[in-house]
Amino acid sequence: MGSSGFGNPNSVRTLIFIAVALLVLVGYNNTCNDWDFDGVEESEDNCTEIYNPTQQDEDSDGAGDACDGETPYHEYSFDVCYKSNWSELSGPMWSDIKTSLVFGGTGTFEVRMRWPDIMEDFYEIGSSRENGRDIWFMGEWLGGEYGTGTYCEGTAVDVNEEGLVERIAGTYIMVECPDCFVWQPTWEYFNDGTWEAERMSPTFCNLPYDDDDDTDDDDDTDDDEGCGCRLGRSKCRRQLERISE
């Protein structure tokens, strides 16, 4: 989707953000001391429950922004639907992954990544955080004795005039559970690299959407019941719940 580039975050900060995360992940080898696979041992990790390789702590209170409900909140807004791609993976199995953000309140949301039919059309789901500029999430899927997980940390790199984040860039790590039991999953490293996500219409993520009445369409009805932009997130949330059932 188009963007004016208005209010874009500093590009140097974005490059540093990604570089630091990748340095943490180089030579990564998970143990029981790193539950969230961010390359930082539990004893040193400022957010042990969410993947945050940069260890960002904006208010310097010792709690990483990914876990800190009191971290400074910024002026941008994430929308409900993005298209995710991964630097190290391409092709129909990995490209243009539908990534829905189901907001539960300021700073919290549930991510739902819908993988394509060739991957058996399943969702990776997980609870996550954002601060109006940066975003962290960990989506997982468990199917019988096998499971997958995709963990991401990113920051806004392109913002439109309305303050909506058009594009996100950051890092990811994918894990798998080849011999997995729901009550005691054992996750193993699969792949990592840089991640980008582009804002899309809610219809891309299979969400209902209608433009408002100010657009050039032939419909004179009140279209505000859709899930466009920051409107109707509760409706999108209910629709997502139906889709994933």
N, C-alpha and C positions, 0 to 999 in steps of 0.2 A: 504494500500500500504506500501511497505517496507521502512525502514529508517535506516540510519547508526547511528543516534543520534548525528552526527557532529554538533557542535555549539549550542547545546541545551541550552535554557535559564535556569537560576538557579531555581532548583525545590523548594527551600525554598521561593523564591519570588512568585512563582506560588501559593503555598499553602496559603501564606499570602493574596494574591490577592483575592482568592476565599473565605477565611475565613472572611475577612473584608466585602465583598459583602453580604455574608449570614447573618452576624450580623446586617447589615442594614435592611435586609428583614425580620428578625424575628419579628413577631407581626405586620407585615405590614398591614396597612389599608389606602387605597387610599382615598384622598379627592380632591376637586378642587384645592388644593394647591400643588398637585404633579402630573402634567400632564403626565410626562413620566414614572410614576410608579416605580421609583428607590428608594423610601423610603426616599427621601430628599425633604423637602418642597421647593417650588419655591424661597422663599426669601433667602434660604441657598444654593441652588443648583448652582454649577458652570457650569452646562450645562443643561439648562431647556428643551431643545428640544430633547435630546437623553438619553435613559436609561444608566446611569453610576453610579451604587451604590457605587463604590470605590472612586468616586470623584477625580480620578487621575489627577494631574496637574504637569507634569514633569518640565516645565520651570517656575513654581511658578508665573505665571502672572495673576492669578485669573480666567482664562478661562480654564475649564476642557479640557483635551486632546481630548475628544469625540467631542468637538465643535471647537477646536482651530486649525485653518489652519496653524499656525506657530509653533505648537508643534514639538519638535525634532523628525525627522524621522529616523527609525532604518533600519538595513541592511537586514532584511528578507522580503520575498515576499509571499503573499497569492495567492493560485491558484484559478481556476475558479469553482471547484466543490468539495464539502465536503459532508460527511454523518453525520447528526446530531442525537444525542440521549440525552435523558433527564433522570436524576437520579430518579425522582419521577414517571415516566410514562414508561410503556412498553407494548408490544403487537403490533399487526399489525396496529393499529390505530396511534401509536406514534413512532415506531422504524424506524431507518435508513431513516430519512427524507432527501430528495434530496435538498441540499442547494447550490444554484448557486450564485456566486459573479460576477456581471457585472460591470467592472471597468469603471469609467468615467474620471479618471485623478488621479494624485498623491494624495493619502489620501482619495479619495471619491469612492464610488461604490453603486450599487443597489443590494440588496439581494432579492432572489426569492426562497422561500421555497415551494416545491411541496409536498403537503400532499397526501397520497395514495388514491386508488380508494374507499376504505371503508369509507373514509372521503369526498367522492364526488369529489376527484381529483382536488383540487383547489390550487391556489398559494396565499401565503402571501408575499406581496411585500413592500419594503420600502427603502428609501435612508439612507445611513450610512457612517461611517468613519473607517479608519484604519491608523496606523502609522508605518507599517513595523514590528510590533511586537504584538500590541494589536488591538482589533477589537470591534466595537460597531454597532449594527443594531436593527431596529425595523420594523418587517414585519407585515402587516395587510391585512385582507381580509374583504370586506363588500359585503354581498349578500342579497339584499332586506332589511328585518328588522332584520337580524342577522349578527353579525360580530365576527371575532377572531383576536387576535394579539399575536405575540411572540417576546419578546424583549430580546436581549442577549448582554453580555459583556464578553470578553474572552481575553486570552493571549496565545501566542505560547508556547507550551511545548515540541515539538519535531520538529526539523528542519533537512532537509537532506543536503548533501554535496553541492547542488546547491543553498542553501539558501532558498528553498521553505518550507513553513510551512506544516508539515505532520499532526500535531495534535494540536487542540486548546482546552483549558479547561477554564471554567468560570462559570458564573451564568446566569439564565434566569428567566423571569416571563411571564406567559401566562395570557391573559385577554380575556374577551368575552363581547359582546354587545347583550344581549338577546332580547332587545326591541329597535332595532337600526334604526335610520334614517340616510341616507347618509349625509345629510346636518348638522346633529347635533348628532353624535354618543355619547353614554354614556357608557364608558367602566367600567367593574367590574373585580375584581381579580378572577382568576381561579386556578392557580397553580404556584409554584416556586420551585427552587432547583438548582442543578449544571448541567452544560451542557458540553458535549464533542462533538467535530467534528473531523472526520478523512478524510484526503485528499483522493479523489477517481479519477479515470479516468473520463474525461469529458463525456464519454458515459453513465456513471451512472446517470448523470444529464440530459440525453437526448441531449447532445451536440455532434456535429460532431467531430471526432478525427481520425487522422492517425499518426502512428509513423514516425519519420524522417528516412532518408535513411540509417542511421548508424545502425539500428536495424536489427535483424535476421528475416526478413520477405522475402517473395517471390516476392515482388513488386518492380520493378526497377524504378517506376515513382517517381517524386518529391512529397513527402508527406507533405511538409511544409505548405500546405494549411489547415491543421487541426487546432485544438485548444488545442494542448498539452501544458502543463506547462505554461510558461509565454508568449507563442507565440499565435498570432491570436486572441487576446481578442476582437478586434472589430468584427471579424467574429462570435465569440461566442455570443457577445451582439446581433447581428442581428438575430442569430438563436434563442436566448431566446425570442426575441420580437415576432418571428413567433409562437413559441410554446405556448406562453401565450395569443395569440389573440383569 
